[in-house]
Structures are given as structure tokens and as C-alpha cells.
Amino acid sequence: MIVLGVILLIIGLVFGISILWTLGLILVLIGVVLWVLGAAGHAVAGRKHYW
């Protein structure tokens, strides 16, 4: 999710498409939150890892 978000951020920046920039930023933030929760040992949606 983080990688997809970064790819969308780069594409949005290069081509000037603001919706891709916004979606990329949202995906990166969600990915980081899930990663931190998983690393802290919290179950996310009933699973130890979100992938």
C-alpha cells in the first residue's frame, strides 16, 4: 500500500494530476498507520499483519 501510494505521488507530481497526488498521499498515510500498528503488536481487523 505504501509503495502504491508513492508511485501515485510520483505520477501525480510528474504529470500534474492532483487527484493522483491526493490518492497517493492517502494510501501512504493509511499504509504507515497500518504498519505502525502491526509493528506495535496490535491486531488490525483481527489479524496480526494487515497483508
ModelCIF file with pLDDT and N, C-alpha, C, O atoms, coordinates in Angstrom:
data_MODEL
#
_entry.id   MODEL 
#
_entity.id                         1 
_entity.type                       polymer 
_entity.pdbx_number_of_molecules   1 
#
_entity_poly.entity_id                      1 
_entity_poly.type                           'polypeptide(L)' 
_entity_poly.nstd_linkage                   no 
_entity_poly.nstd_monomer                   no 
_entity_poly.pdbx_seq_one_letter_code       MIVLGVILLIIGLVFGISILWTLGLILVLIGVVLWVLGAAGHAVAGRKHYW 
_entity_poly.pdbx_seq_one_letter_code_can   MIVLGVILLIIGLVFGISILWTLGLILVLIGVVLWVLGAAGHAVAGRKHYW 
_entity_poly.pdbx_strand_id                 A 
#
loop_
_entity_poly_seq.entity_id 
_entity_poly_seq.num 
_entity_poly_seq.mon_id 
_entity_poly_seq.hetero 
1 1  MET n 
1 2  ILE n 
1 3  VAL n 
1 4  LEU n 
1 5  GLY n 
1 6  VAL n 
1 7  ILE n 
1 8  LEU n 
1 9  LEU n 
1 10 ILE n 
1 11 ILE n 
1 12 GLY n 
1 13 LEU n 
1 14 VAL n 
1 15 PHE n 
1 16 GLY n 
1 17 ILE n 
1 18 SER n 
1 19 ILE n 
1 20 LEU n 
1 21 TRP n 
1 22 THR n 
1 23 LEU n 
1 24 GLY n 
1 25 LEU n 
1 26 ILE n 
1 27 LEU n 
1 28 VAL n 
1 29 LEU n 
1 30 ILE n 
1 31 GLY n 
1 32 VAL n 
1 33 VAL n 
1 34 LEU n 
1 35 TRP n 
1 36 VAL n 
1 37 LEU n 
1 38 GLY n 
1 39 ALA n 
1 40 ALA n 
1 41 GLY n 
1 42 HIS n 
1 43 ALA n 
1 44 VAL n 
1 45 ALA n 
1 46 GLY n 
1 47 ARG n 
1 48 LYS n 
1 49 HIS n 
1 50 TYR n 
1 51 TRP n 
#
_struct_asym.id          A 
_struct_asym.entity_id   1 
#
loop_
_ma_qa_metric.id 
_ma_qa_metric.mode 
_ma_qa_metric.name 
_ma_qa_metric.software_group_id 
_ma_qa_metric.type 
1 global pLDDT . pLDDT 
2 local  pLDDT . pLDDT 
#
_ma_qa_metric_global.metric_id      1 
_ma_qa_metric_global.metric_value   84.71 
_ma_qa_metric_global.model_id       1 
_ma_qa_metric_global.ordinal_id     1 
#
loop_
_ma_qa_metric_local.label_asym_id 
_ma_qa_metric_local.label_comp_id 
_ma_qa_metric_local.label_seq_id 
_ma_qa_metric_local.metric_id 
_ma_qa_metric_local.metric_value 
_ma_qa_metric_local.model_id 
_ma_qa_metric_local.ordinal_id 
A MET 1  2 86.00 1 1  
A ILE 2  2 89.00 1 2  
A VAL 3  2 92.00 1 3  
A LEU 4  2 91.00 1 4  
A GLY 5  2 91.00 1 5  
A VAL 6  2 92.00 1 6  
A ILE 7  2 93.00 1 7  
A LEU 8  2 92.00 1 8  
A LEU 9  2 92.00 1 9  
A ILE 10 2 93.00 1 10 
A ILE 11 2 93.00 1 11 
A GLY 12 2 91.00 1 12 
A LEU 13 2 90.00 1 13 
A VAL 14 2 93.00 1 14 
A PHE 15 2 91.00 1 15 
A GLY 16 2 89.00 1 16 
A ILE 17 2 89.00 1 17 
A SER 18 2 90.00 1 18 
A ILE 19 2 93.00 1 19 
A LEU 20 2 92.00 1 20 
A TRP 21 2 91.00 1 21 
A THR 22 2 92.00 1 22 
A LEU 23 2 93.00 1 23 
A GLY 24 2 93.00 1 24 
A LEU 25 2 94.00 1 25 
A ILE 26 2 95.00 1 26 
A LEU 27 2 94.00 1 27 
A VAL 28 2 94.00 1 28 
A LEU 29 2 95.00 1 29 
A ILE 30 2 92.00 1 30 
A GLY 31 2 91.00 1 31 
A VAL 32 2 92.00 1 32 
A VAL 33 2 89.00 1 33 
A LEU 34 2 84.00 1 34 
A TRP 35 2 85.00 1 35 
A VAL 36 2 86.00 1 36 
A LEU 37 2 81.00 1 37 
A GLY 38 2 77.00 1 38 
A ALA 39 2 80.00 1 39 
A ALA 40 2 79.00 1 40 
A GLY 41 2 74.00 1 41 
A HIS 42 2 73.00 1 42 
A ALA 43 2 72.00 1 43 
A VAL 44 2 69.00 1 44 
A ALA 45 2 67.00 1 45 
A GLY 46 2 68.00 1 46 
A ARG 47 2 66.00 1 47 
A LYS 48 2 62.00 1 48 
A HIS 49 2 58.00 1 49 
A TYR 50 2 55.00 1 50 
A TRP 51 2 57.00 1 51 
#
loop_
_atom_site.group_PDB 
_atom_site.id 
_atom_site.type_symbol 
_atom_site.label_atom_id 
_atom_site.label_alt_id 
_atom_site.label_comp_id 
_atom_site.label_asym_id 
_atom_site.label_entity_id 
_atom_site.label_seq_id 
_atom_site.pdbx_PDB_ins_code 
_atom_site.Cartn_x 
_atom_site.Cartn_y 
_atom_site.Cartn_z 
_atom_site.occupancy 
_atom_site.B_iso_or_equiv 
_atom_site.pdbx_formal_charge 
_atom_site.auth_seq_id 
_atom_site.auth_comp_id 
_atom_site.auth_asym_id 
_atom_site.auth_atom_id 
_atom_site.pdbx_PDB_model_num 
ATOM 1   N N  . MET A 1 1  ? 0.833  -1.180  0.000   1.00 86.00 ? 1  MET A N  1 
ATOM 2   C CA . MET A 1 1  ? 0.000  0.000   0.000   1.00 86.00 ? 1  MET A CA 1 
ATOM 3   C C  . MET A 1 1  ? 0.880  1.246   0.000   1.00 86.00 ? 1  MET A C  1 
ATOM 4   O O  . MET A 1 1  ? 0.581  2.236   -0.668  1.00 86.00 ? 1  MET A O  1 
ATOM 5   N N  . ILE A 1 2  ? 1.953  1.180   0.749   1.00 89.00 ? 2  ILE A N  1 
ATOM 6   C CA . ILE A 1 2  ? 2.861  2.323   0.805   1.00 89.00 ? 2  ILE A CA 1 
ATOM 7   C C  . ILE A 1 2  ? 3.529  2.521   -0.557  1.00 89.00 ? 2  ILE A C  1 
ATOM 8   O O  . ILE A 1 2  ? 3.655  3.646   -1.039  1.00 89.00 ? 2  ILE A O  1 
ATOM 9   N N  . VAL A 1 3  ? 3.951  1.424   -1.166  1.00 92.00 ? 3  VAL A N  1 
ATOM 10  C CA . VAL A 1 3  ? 4.622  1.514   -2.468  1.00 92.00 ? 3  VAL A CA 1 
ATOM 11  C C  . VAL A 1 3  ? 3.664  2.064   -3.525  1.00 92.00 ? 3  VAL A C  1 
ATOM 12  O O  . VAL A 1 3  ? 4.046  2.924   -4.318  1.00 92.00 ? 3  VAL A O  1 
ATOM 13  N N  . LEU A 1 4  ? 2.435  1.577   -3.540  1.00 91.00 ? 4  LEU A N  1 
ATOM 14  C CA . LEU A 1 4  ? 1.446  2.087   -4.485  1.00 91.00 ? 4  LEU A CA 1 
ATOM 15  C C  . LEU A 1 4  ? 1.200  3.578   -4.262  1.00 91.00 ? 4  LEU A C  1 
ATOM 16  O O  . LEU A 1 4  ? 1.074  4.340   -5.220  1.00 91.00 ? 4  LEU A O  1 
ATOM 17  N N  . GLY A 1 5  ? 1.132  3.985   -3.011  1.00 91.00 ? 5  GLY A N  1 
ATOM 18  C CA . GLY A 1 5  ? 0.943  5.405   -2.704  1.00 91.00 ? 5  GLY A CA 1 
ATOM 19  C C  . GLY A 1 5  ? 2.089  6.264   -3.199  1.00 91.00 ? 5  GLY A C  1 
ATOM 20  O O  . GLY A 1 5  ? 1.873  7.355   -3.727  1.00 91.00 ? 5  GLY A O  1 
ATOM 21  N N  . VAL A 1 6  ? 3.313  5.770   -3.030  1.00 92.00 ? 6  VAL A N  1 
ATOM 22  C CA . VAL A 1 6  ? 4.479  6.521   -3.500  1.00 92.00 ? 6  VAL A CA 1 
ATOM 23  C C  . VAL A 1 6  ? 4.479  6.607   -5.026  1.00 92.00 ? 6  VAL A C  1 
ATOM 24  O O  . VAL A 1 6  ? 4.807  7.651   -5.589  1.00 92.00 ? 6  VAL A O  1 
ATOM 25  N N  . ILE A 1 7  ? 4.115  5.518   -5.691  1.00 93.00 ? 7  ILE A N  1 
ATOM 26  C CA . ILE A 1 7  ? 4.040  5.532   -7.156  1.00 93.00 ? 7  ILE A CA 1 
ATOM 27  C C  . ILE A 1 7  ? 3.011  6.557   -7.625  1.00 93.00 ? 7  ILE A C  1 
ATOM 28  O O  . ILE A 1 7  ? 3.272  7.322   -8.554  1.00 93.00 ? 7  ILE A O  1 
ATOM 29  N N  . LEU A 1 8  ? 1.845  6.574   -6.982  1.00 92.00 ? 8  LEU A N  1 
ATOM 30  C CA . LEU A 1 8  ? 0.818  7.551   -7.352  1.00 92.00 ? 8  LEU A CA 1 
ATOM 31  C C  . LEU A 1 8  ? 1.277  8.984   -7.072  1.00 92.00 ? 8  LEU A C  1 
ATOM 32  O O  . LEU A 1 8  ? 0.971  9.896   -7.839  1.00 92.00 ? 8  LEU A O  1 
ATOM 33  N N  . LEU A 1 9  ? 2.008  9.180   -5.978  1.00 92.00 ? 9  LEU A N  1 
ATOM 34  C CA . LEU A 1 9  ? 2.540  10.509  -5.683  1.00 92.00 ? 9  LEU A CA 1 
ATOM 35  C C  . LEU A 1 9  ? 3.490  10.967  -6.779  1.00 92.00 ? 9  LEU A C  1 
ATOM 36  O O  . LEU A 1 9  ? 3.423  12.113  -7.224  1.00 92.00 ? 9  LEU A O  1 
ATOM 37  N N  . ILE A 1 10 ? 4.367  10.083  -7.214  1.00 93.00 ? 10 ILE A N  1 
ATOM 38  C CA . ILE A 1 10 ? 5.338  10.443  -8.250  1.00 93.00 ? 10 ILE A CA 1 
ATOM 39  C C  . ILE A 1 10 ? 4.631  10.730  -9.574  1.00 93.00 ? 10 ILE A C  1 
ATOM 40  O O  . ILE A 1 10 ? 4.934  11.722  -10.236 1.00 93.00 ? 10 ILE A O  1 
ATOM 41  N N  . ILE A 1 11 ? 3.690  9.867   -9.963  1.00 93.00 ? 11 ILE A N  1 
ATOM 42  C CA . ILE A 1 11 ? 2.963  10.077  -11.211 1.00 93.00 ? 11 ILE A CA 1 
ATOM 43  C C  . ILE A 1 11 ? 2.168  11.379  -11.160 1.00 93.00 ? 11 ILE A C  1 
ATOM 44  O O  . ILE A 1 11 ? 2.153  12.146  -12.123 1.00 93.00 ? 11 ILE A O  1 
ATOM 45  N N  . GLY A 1 12 ? 1.509  11.621  -10.028 1.00 91.00 ? 12 GLY A N  1 
ATOM 46  C CA . GLY A 1 12 ? 0.748  12.859  -9.882  1.00 91.00 ? 12 GLY A CA 1 
ATOM 47  C C  . GLY A 1 12 ? 1.615  14.093  -9.937  1.00 91.00 ? 12 GLY A C  1 
ATOM 48  O O  . GLY A 1 12 ? 1.205  15.122  -10.474 1.00 91.00 ? 12 GLY A O  1 
ATOM 49  N N  . LEU A 1 13 ? 2.821  13.998  -9.381  1.00 90.00 ? 13 LEU A N  1 
ATOM 50  C CA . LEU A 1 13 ? 3.734  15.136  -9.408  1.00 90.00 ? 13 LEU A CA 1 
ATOM 51  C C  . LEU A 1 13 ? 4.278  15.374  -10.814 1.00 90.00 ? 13 LEU A C  1 
ATOM 52  O O  . LEU A 1 13 ? 4.341  16.516  -11.268 1.00 90.00 ? 13 LEU A O  1 
ATOM 53  N N  . VAL A 1 14 ? 4.669  14.309  -11.500 1.00 93.00 ? 14 VAL A N  1 
ATOM 54  C CA . VAL A 1 14 ? 5.258  14.441  -12.835 1.00 93.00 ? 14 VAL A CA 1 
ATOM 55  C C  . VAL A 1 14 ? 4.244  14.971  -13.849 1.00 93.00 ? 14 VAL A C  1 
ATOM 56  O O  . VAL A 1 14 ? 4.555  15.861  -14.641 1.00 93.00 ? 14 VAL A O  1 
ATOM 57  N N  . PHE A 1 15 ? 3.029  14.416  -13.820 1.00 91.00 ? 15 PHE A N  1 
ATOM 58  C CA . PHE A 1 15 ? 2.027  14.793  -14.814 1.00 91.00 ? 15 PHE A CA 1 
ATOM 59  C C  . PHE A 1 15 ? 1.100  15.913  -14.352 1.00 91.00 ? 15 PHE A C  1 
ATOM 60  O O  . PHE A 1 15 ? 0.252  16.365  -15.122 1.00 91.00 ? 15 PHE A O  1 
ATOM 61  N N  . GLY A 1 16 ? 1.246  16.362  -13.122 1.00 89.00 ? 16 GLY A N  1 
ATOM 62  C CA . GLY A 1 16 ? 0.436  17.466  -12.627 1.00 89.00 ? 16 GLY A CA 1 
ATOM 63  C C  . GLY A 1 16 ? -1.024 17.105  -12.392 1.00 89.00 ? 16 GLY A C  1 
ATOM 64  O O  . GLY A 1 16 ? -1.901 17.960  -12.512 1.00 89.00 ? 16 GLY A O  1 
ATOM 65  N N  . ILE A 1 17 ? -1.288 15.848  -12.059 1.00 89.00 ? 17 ILE A N  1 
ATOM 66  C CA . ILE A 1 17 ? -2.663 15.389  -11.819 1.00 89.00 ? 17 ILE A CA 1 
ATOM 67  C C  . ILE A 1 17 ? -2.885 15.374  -10.299 1.00 89.00 ? 17 ILE A C  1 
ATOM 68  O O  . ILE A 1 17 ? -2.350 14.521  -9.591  1.00 89.00 ? 17 ILE A O  1 
ATOM 69  N N  . SER A 1 18 ? -3.662 16.311  -9.827  1.00 90.00 ? 18 SER A N  1 
ATOM 70  C CA . SER A 1 18 ? -3.804 16.488  -8.389  1.00 90.00 ? 18 SER A CA 1 
ATOM 71  C C  . SER A 1 18 ? -4.559 15.343  -7.713  1.00 90.00 ? 18 SER A C  1 
ATOM 72  O O  . SER A 1 18 ? -4.304 15.057  -6.543  1.00 90.00 ? 18 SER A O  1 
ATOM 73  N N  . ILE A 1 19 ? -5.470 14.689  -8.411  1.00 93.00 ? 19 ILE A N  1 
ATOM 74  C CA . ILE A 1 19 ? -6.221 13.598  -7.792  1.00 93.00 ? 19 ILE A CA 1 
ATOM 75  C C  . ILE A 1 19 ? -5.293 12.418  -7.496  1.00 93.00 ? 19 ILE A C  1 
ATOM 76  O O  . ILE A 1 19 ? -5.466 11.740  -6.483  1.00 93.00 ? 19 ILE A O  1 
ATOM 77  N N  . LEU A 1 20 ? -4.308 12.163  -8.369  1.00 92.00 ? 20 LEU A N  1 
ATOM 78  C CA . LEU A 1 20 ? -3.344 11.099  -8.100  1.00 92.00 ? 20 LEU A CA 1 
ATOM 79  C C  . LEU A 1 20 ? -2.465 11.450  -6.916  1.00 92.00 ? 20 LEU A C  1 
ATOM 80  O O  . LEU A 1 20 ? -2.124 10.581  -6.113  1.00 92.00 ? 20 LEU A O  1 
ATOM 81  N N  . TRP A 1 21 ? -2.101 12.709  -6.802  1.00 91.00 ? 21 TRP A N  1 
ATOM 82  C CA . TRP A 1 21 ? -1.313 13.174  -5.663  1.00 91.00 ? 21 TRP A CA 1 
ATOM 83  C C  . TRP A 1 21 ? -2.087 12.950  -4.365  1.00 91.00 ? 21 TRP A C  1 
ATOM 84  O O  . TRP A 1 21 ? -1.530 12.467  -3.380  1.00 91.00 ? 21 TRP A O  1 
ATOM 85  N N  . THR A 1 22 ? -3.365 13.302  -4.370  1.00 92.00 ? 22 THR A N  1 
ATOM 86  C CA . THR A 1 22 ? -4.197 13.147  -3.180  1.00 92.00 ? 22 THR A CA 1 
ATOM 87  C C  . THR A 1 22 ? -4.384 11.674  -2.821  1.00 92.00 ? 22 THR A C  1 
ATOM 88  O O  . THR A 1 22 ? -4.235 11.296  -1.659  1.00 92.00 ? 22 THR A O  1 
ATOM 89  N N  . LEU A 1 23 ? -4.709 10.842  -3.810  1.00 93.00 ? 23 LEU A N  1 
ATOM 90  C CA . LEU A 1 23 ? -4.879 9.410   -3.546  1.00 93.00 ? 23 LEU A CA 1 
ATOM 91  C C  . LEU A 1 23 ? -3.579 8.781   -3.065  1.00 93.00 ? 23 LEU A C  1 
ATOM 92  O O  . LEU A 1 23 ? -3.594 7.944   -2.162  1.00 93.00 ? 23 LEU A O  1 
ATOM 93  N N  . GLY A 1 24 ? -2.470 9.167   -3.649  1.00 93.00 ? 24 GLY A N  1 
ATOM 94  C CA . GLY A 1 24 ? -1.180 8.651   -3.221  1.00 93.00 ? 24 GLY A CA 1 
ATOM 95  C C  . GLY A 1 24 ? -0.871 9.017   -1.788  1.00 93.00 ? 24 GLY A C  1 
ATOM 96  O O  . GLY A 1 24 ? -0.379 8.184   -1.027  1.00 93.00 ? 24 GLY A O  1 
ATOM 97  N N  . LEU A 1 25 ? -1.149 10.240  -1.412  1.00 94.00 ? 25 LEU A N  1 
ATOM 98  C CA . LEU A 1 25 ? -0.910 10.685  -0.044  1.00 94.00 ? 25 LEU A CA 1 
ATOM 99  C C  . LEU A 1 25 ? -1.784 9.914   0.942   1.00 94.00 ? 25 LEU A C  1 
ATOM 100 O O  . LEU A 1 25 ? -1.314 9.513   2.006   1.00 94.00 ? 25 LEU A O  1 
ATOM 101 N N  . ILE A 1 26 ? -3.036 9.707   0.597   1.00 95.00 ? 26 ILE A N  1 
ATOM 102 C CA . ILE A 1 26 ? -3.949 8.953   1.469   1.00 95.00 ? 26 ILE A CA 1 
ATOM 103 C C  . ILE A 1 26 ? -3.465 7.514   1.624   1.00 95.00 ? 26 ILE A C  1 
ATOM 104 O O  . ILE A 1 26 ? -3.461 6.986   2.736   1.00 95.00 ? 26 ILE A O  1 
ATOM 105 N N  . LEU A 1 27 ? -3.055 6.870   0.526   1.00 94.00 ? 27 LEU A N  1 
ATOM 106 C CA . LEU A 1 27 ? -2.576 5.496   0.602   1.00 94.00 ? 27 LEU A CA 1 
ATOM 107 C C  . LEU A 1 27 ? -1.306 5.386   1.434   1.00 94.00 ? 27 LEU A C  1 
ATOM 108 O O  . LEU A 1 27 ? -1.148 4.438   2.204   1.00 94.00 ? 27 LEU A O  1 
ATOM 109 N N  . VAL A 1 28 ? -0.405 6.341   1.287   1.00 94.00 ? 28 VAL A N  1 
ATOM 110 C CA . VAL A 1 28 ? 0.820  6.316   2.088   1.00 94.00 ? 28 VAL A CA 1 
ATOM 111 C C  . VAL A 1 28 ? 0.488  6.459   3.570   1.00 94.00 ? 28 VAL A C  1 
ATOM 112 O O  . VAL A 1 28 ? 1.042  5.739   4.401   1.00 94.00 ? 28 VAL A O  1 
ATOM 113 N N  . LEU A 1 29 ? -0.398 7.368   3.901   1.00 95.00 ? 29 LEU A N  1 
ATOM 114 C CA . LEU A 1 29 ? -0.760 7.568   5.309   1.00 95.00 ? 29 LEU A CA 1 
ATOM 115 C C  . LEU A 1 29 ? -1.430 6.334   5.905   1.00 95.00 ? 29 LEU A C  1 
ATOM 116 O O  . LEU A 1 29 ? -1.105 5.933   7.022   1.00 95.00 ? 29 LEU A O  1 
ATOM 117 N N  . ILE A 1 30 ? -2.354 5.735   5.177   1.00 92.00 ? 30 ILE A N  1 
ATOM 118 C CA . ILE A 1 30 ? -3.017 4.532   5.667   1.00 92.00 ? 30 ILE A CA 1 
ATOM 119 C C  . ILE A 1 30 ? -2.006 3.394   5.817   1.00 92.00 ? 30 ILE A C  1 
ATOM 120 O O  . ILE A 1 30 ? -2.034 2.664   6.808   1.00 92.00 ? 30 ILE A O  1 
ATOM 121 N N  . GLY A 1 31 ? -1.124 3.246   4.844   1.00 91.00 ? 31 GLY A N  1 
ATOM 122 C CA . GLY A 1 31 ? -0.107 2.210   4.909   1.00 91.00 ? 31 GLY A CA 1 
ATOM 123 C C  . GLY A 1 31 ? 0.812  2.383   6.103   1.00 91.00 ? 31 GLY A C  1 
ATOM 124 O O  . GLY A 1 31 ? 1.145  1.408   6.777   1.00 91.00 ? 31 GLY A O  1 
ATOM 125 N N  . VAL A 1 32 ? 1.224  3.608   6.373   1.00 92.00 ? 32 VAL A N  1 
ATOM 126 C CA . VAL A 1 32 ? 2.104  3.873   7.513   1.00 92.00 ? 32 VAL A CA 1 
ATOM 127 C C  . VAL A 1 32 ? 1.389  3.586   8.824   1.00 92.00 ? 32 VAL A C  1 
ATOM 128 O O  . VAL A 1 32 ? 1.983  3.004   9.732   1.00 92.00 ? 32 VAL A O  1 
ATOM 129 N N  . VAL A 1 33 ? 0.133  3.980   8.943   1.00 89.00 ? 33 VAL A N  1 
ATOM 130 C CA . VAL A 1 33 ? -0.629 3.720   10.166  1.00 89.00 ? 33 VAL A CA 1 
ATOM 131 C C  . VAL A 1 33 ? -0.767 2.217   10.402  1.00 89.00 ? 33 VAL A C  1 
ATOM 132 O O  . VAL A 1 33 ? -0.566 1.739   11.518  1.00 89.00 ? 33 VAL A O  1 
ATOM 133 N N  . LEU A 1 34 ? -1.110 1.473   9.349   1.00 84.00 ? 34 LEU A N  1 
ATOM 134 C CA . LEU A 1 34 ? -1.238 0.026   9.499   1.00 84.00 ? 34 LEU A CA 1 
ATOM 135 C C  . LEU A 1 34 ? 0.101  -0.627  9.820   1.00 84.00 ? 34 LEU A C  1 
ATOM 136 O O  . LEU A 1 34 ? 0.155  -1.585  10.590  1.00 84.00 ? 34 LEU A O  1 
ATOM 137 N N  . TRP A 1 35 ? 1.157  -0.126  9.247   1.00 85.00 ? 35 TRP A N  1 
ATOM 138 C CA . TRP A 1 35 ? 2.486  -0.658  9.502   1.00 85.00 ? 35 TRP A CA 1 
ATOM 139 C C  . TRP A 1 35 ? 2.876  -0.430  10.967  1.00 85.00 ? 35 TRP A C  1 
ATOM 140 O O  . TRP A 1 35 ? 3.398  -1.331  11.624  1.00 85.00 ? 35 TRP A O  1 
ATOM 141 N N  . VAL A 1 36 ? 2.619  0.776   11.470  1.00 86.00 ? 36 VAL A N  1 
ATOM 142 C CA . VAL A 1 36 ? 2.960  1.093   12.857  1.00 86.00 ? 36 VAL A CA 1 
ATOM 143 C C  . VAL A 1 36 ? 2.129  0.252   13.815  1.00 86.00 ? 36 VAL A C  1 
ATOM 144 O O  . VAL A 1 36 ? 2.656  -0.264  14.801  1.00 86.00 ? 36 VAL A O  1 
ATOM 145 N N  . LEU A 1 37 ? 0.845  0.110   13.540  1.00 81.00 ? 37 LEU A N  1 
ATOM 146 C CA . LEU A 1 37 ? 0.002  -0.718  14.399  1.00 81.00 ? 37 LEU A CA 1 
ATOM 147 C C  . LEU A 1 37 ? 0.467  -2.169  14.401  1.00 81.00 ? 37 LEU A C  1 
ATOM 148 O O  . LEU A 1 37 ? 0.502  -2.810  15.451  1.00 81.00 ? 37 LEU A O  1 
ATOM 149 N N  . GLY A 1 38 ? 0.819  -2.682  13.242  1.00 77.00 ? 38 GLY A N  1 
ATOM 150 C CA . GLY A 1 38 ? 1.307  -4.050  13.166  1.00 77.00 ? 38 GLY A CA 1 
ATOM 151 C C  . GLY A 1 38 ? 2.639  -4.222  13.869  1.00 77.00 ? 38 GLY A C  1 
ATOM 152 O O  . GLY A 1 38 ? 2.870  -5.240  14.522  1.00 77.00 ? 38 GLY A O  1 
ATOM 153 N N  . ALA A 1 39 ? 3.517  -3.239  13.742  1.00 80.00 ? 39 ALA A N  1 
ATOM 154 C CA . ALA A 1 39 ? 4.822  -3.309  14.390  1.00 80.00 ? 39 ALA A CA 1 
ATOM 155 C C  . ALA A 1 39 ? 4.701  -3.199  15.904  1.00 80.00 ? 39 ALA A C  1 
ATOM 156 O O  . ALA A 1 39 ? 5.534  -3.733  16.636  1.00 80.00 ? 39 ALA A O  1 
ATOM 157 N N  . ALA A 1 40 ? 3.669  -2.511  16.373  1.00 79.00 ? 40 ALA A N  1 
ATOM 158 C CA . ALA A 1 40 ? 3.460  -2.358  17.808  1.00 79.00 ? 40 ALA A CA 1 
ATOM 159 C C  . ALA A 1 40 ? 2.788  -3.580  18.415  1.00 79.00 ? 40 ALA A C  1 
ATOM 160 O O  . ALA A 1 40 ? 2.636  -3.659  19.635  1.00 79.00 ? 40 ALA A O  1 
ATOM 161 N N  . GLY A 1 41 ? 2.380  -4.539  17.578  1.00 74.00 ? 41 GLY A N  1 
ATOM 162 C CA . GLY A 1 41 ? 1.778  -5.759  18.092  1.00 74.00 ? 41 GLY A CA 1 
ATOM 163 C C  . GLY A 1 41 ? 0.269  -5.717  18.175  1.00 74.00 ? 41 GLY A C  1 
ATOM 164 O O  . GLY A 1 41 ? -0.345 -6.660  18.673  1.00 74.00 ? 41 GLY A O  1 
ATOM 165 N N  . HIS A 1 42 ? -0.344 -4.648  17.701  1.00 73.00 ? 42 HIS A N  1 
ATOM 166 C CA . HIS A 1 42 ? -1.799 -4.561  17.722  1.00 73.00 ? 42 HIS A CA 1 
ATOM 167 C C  . HIS A 1 42 ? -2.390 -5.313  16.535  1.00 73.00 ? 42 HIS A C  1 
ATOM 168 O O  . HIS A 1 42 ? -1.861 -5.257  15.425  1.00 73.00 ? 42 HIS A O  1 
ATOM 169 N N  . ALA A 1 43 ? -3.467 -6.001  16.777  1.00 72.00 ? 43 ALA A N  1 
ATOM 170 C CA . ALA A 1 43 ? -4.156 -6.681  15.686  1.00 72.00 ? 43 ALA A CA 1 
ATOM 171 C C  . ALA A 1 43 ? -4.939 -5.646  14.880  1.00 72.00 ? 43 ALA A C  1 
ATOM 172 O O  . ALA A 1 43 ? -5.614 -4.788  15.450  1.00 72.00 ? 43 ALA A O  1 
ATOM 173 N N  . VAL A 1 44 ? -4.848 -5.731  13.574  1.00 69.00 ? 44 VAL A N  1 
ATOM 174 C CA . VAL A 1 44 ? -5.567 -4.822  12.683  1.00 69.00 ? 44 VAL A CA 1 
ATOM 175 C C  . VAL A 1 44 ? -6.620 -5.644  11.963  1.00 69.00 ? 44 VAL A C  1 
ATOM 176 O O  . VAL A 1 44 ? -6.281 -6.554  11.206  1.00 69.00 ? 44 VAL A O  1 
ATOM 177 N N  . ALA A 1 45 ? -7.890 -5.338  12.184  1.00 67.00 ? 45 ALA A N  1 
ATOM 178 C CA . ALA A 1 45 ? -9.016 -6.055  11.590  1.00 67.00 ? 45 ALA A CA 1 
ATOM 179 C C  . ALA A 1 45 ? -8.954 -7.551  11.922  1.00 67.00 ? 45 ALA A C  1 
ATOM 180 O O  . ALA A 1 45 ? -9.274 -8.395  11.085  1.00 67.00 ? 45 ALA A O  1 
ATOM 181 N N  . GLY A 1 46 ? -8.543 -7.863  13.142  1.00 68.00 ? 46 GLY A N  1 
ATOM 182 C CA . GLY A 1 46 ? -8.497 -9.240  13.587  1.00 68.00 ? 46 GLY A CA 1 
ATOM 183 C C  . GLY A 1 46 ? -7.272 -10.016 13.136  1.00 68.00 ? 46 GLY A C  1 
ATOM 184 O O  . GLY A 1 46 ? -7.189 -11.225 13.355  1.00 68.00 ? 46 GLY A O  1 
ATOM 185 N N  . ARG A 1 47 ? -6.318 -9.334  12.507  1.00 66.00 ? 47 ARG A N  1 
ATOM 186 C CA . ARG A 1 47 ? -5.119 -10.008 12.015  1.00 66.00 ? 47 ARG A CA 1 
ATOM 187 C C  . ARG A 1 47 ? -3.878 -9.335  12.617  1.00 66.00 ? 47 ARG A C  1 
ATOM 188 O O  . ARG A 1 47 ? -3.857 -8.126  12.851  1.00 66.00 ? 47 ARG A O  1 
ATOM 189 N N  . LYS A 1 48 ? -2.874 -10.132 12.851  1.00 62.00 ? 48 LYS A N  1 
ATOM 190 C CA . LYS A 1 48 ? -1.646 -9.598  13.396  1.00 62.00 ? 48 LYS A CA 1 
ATOM 191 C C  . LYS A 1 48 ? -0.913 -8.724  12.365  1.00 62.00 ? 48 LYS A C  1 
ATOM 192 O O  . LYS A 1 48 ? -0.311 -7.710  12.715  1.00 62.00 ? 48 LYS A O  1 
ATOM 193 N N  . HIS A 1 49 ? -0.975 -9.133  11.091  1.00 58.00 ? 49 HIS A N  1 
ATOM 194 C CA . HIS A 1 49 ? -0.396 -8.346  9.999   1.00 58.00 ? 49 HIS A CA 1 
ATOM 195 C C  . HIS A 1 49 ? -1.503 -8.011  9.024   1.00 58.00 ? 49 HIS A C  1 
ATOM 196 O O  . HIS A 1 49 ? -2.411 -8.816  8.817   1.00 58.00 ? 49 HIS A O  1 
ATOM 197 N N  . TYR A 1 50 ? -1.442 -6.839  8.423   1.00 55.00 ? 50 TYR A N  1 
ATOM 198 C CA . TYR A 1 50 ? -2.539 -6.411  7.545   1.00 55.00 ? 50 TYR A CA 1 
ATOM 199 C C  . TYR A 1 50 ? -2.420 -6.968  6.145   1.00 55.00 ? 50 TYR A C  1 
ATOM 200 O O  . TYR A 1 50 ? -3.354 -6.811  5.359   1.00 55.00 ? 50 TYR A O  1 
ATOM 201 N N  . TRP A 1 51 ? -1.327 -7.606  5.792   1.00 57.00 ? 51 TRP A N  1 
ATOM 202 C CA . TRP A 1 51 ? -1.212 -8.167  4.453   1.00 57.00 ? 51 TRP A CA 1 
ATOM 203 C C  . TRP A 1 51 ? -1.567 -9.567  4.489   1.00 57.00 ? 51 TRP A C  1 
ATOM 204 O O  . TRP A 1 51 ? -1.538 -10.238 3.457   1.00 57.00 ? 51 TRP A O  1 
#
